[in-house]
Amino acid sequence: MNLSSQLESLLFISSKPLAVKEIAELVGAKAKEVEEALETLAHDYKEQNRGFILIKNNGQYQLTTAPENTELISKFLKDETSGELSQPSLEALTIIAYRGPITKLELERIRGVNCSLILRNLLIRGLVEEKVDKQKNESFYSVTLDFIKFLGVSSIEDLPDYEKLHRVESLDEVLEESVNL
């Protein structure tokens, strides 16, 4: 597969900057090859006046929107973050509330779909927060105090059936229990 294509896909779905070493491991290439391909992509985006740019900081790269589109993006995000949550966003938020802190991978296993954009939207709205466990090299998502305050509860544990749903290891168990009722 085309290295540039792989890099674009990874950078597009990532909600955080990625280190060259991490990218190289993911795509099975040498770090030098990855860095050269990233520099070429960054140059191409700039020269072609594209809607996004590739930024580099301390050996990490992130795909972001072009600065000249800031006003348009701000308008879109304002509309996106002030409107009602979509059904998929509500589902993800509920899972995070009951099962958090939860990794993106765990959330995606439960929902059965990629949750990158949903998580981004929930982060922007201030409903969830991301904490990075550097030892495990994983991000964990949990609801924010603003979310708890919005619900009008004093603690996340005050949610209906919280104890039961928080400790259940598999959604299959919950589904089995509801079928047997």
Residue pairs with C-beta under 8 A, 6 or more apart in sequence:
3 27
3 29
3 33
3 34
3 37
4 37
4 40
4 41
6 27
7 23
7 27
7 34
7 37
7 38
7 41
8 41
8 63
10 18
10 23
10 26
10 27
11 18
11 54
11 61
11 62
11 63
12 63
13 114
13 116
14 62
14 63
14 116
15 116
15 119
15 120
15 123
15 130
16 62
16 139
17 55
17 57
17 60
17 61
17 62
18 60
18 61
18 62
19 59
19 60
20 31
20 34
20 35
20 38
20 59
20 60
20 61
21 31
23 34
23 38
23 61
24 30
24 31
24 33
24 34
27 34
38 54
38 56
38 61
41 54
42 53
42 54
42 55
42 56
42 61
44 50
45 52
45 53
45 54
46 53
49 66
50 66
51 65
51 66
51 69
52 63
52 64
52 65
52 66
53 63
53 64
53 65
53 66
53 67
54 61
54 62
54 63
54 64
55 61
55 62
55 64
65 73
77 124
80 121
80 124
81 121
81 124
81 125
85 93
85 125
86 118
88 111
88 113
88 118
89 118
89 121
89 122
91 111
92 107
92 111
92 115
92 118
92 119
92 122
93 122
93 127
93 128
93 143
93 147
95 102
95 107
95 110
95 111
96 102
96 107
96 122
96 128
96 141
96 142
96 143
97 143
97 147
97 156
97 159
98 159
98 162
98 165
98 166
99 106
99 110
99 165
99 166
100 128
100 140
100 141
100 142
100 143
100 156
101 131
101 140
101 141
101 142
102 140
102 141
102 142
103 138
103 139
103 140
103 141
104 115
104 116
104 119
104 139
104 141
107 115
107 119
107 141
108 114
108 115
110 171
119 128
119 130
119 141
122 128
122 141
123 129
123 130
126 144
126 146
126 147
127 143
127 144
127 146
127 147
127 150
128 141
128 142
128 143
128 144
128 147
129 141
129 142
129 143
129 144
130 139
130 140
130 141
131 139
131 140
131 141
131 142
132 138
132 139
132 140
133 139
133 140
143 156
148 154
148 155
148 156
151 159
153 159
156 162
157 163
157 166
165 174
168 174
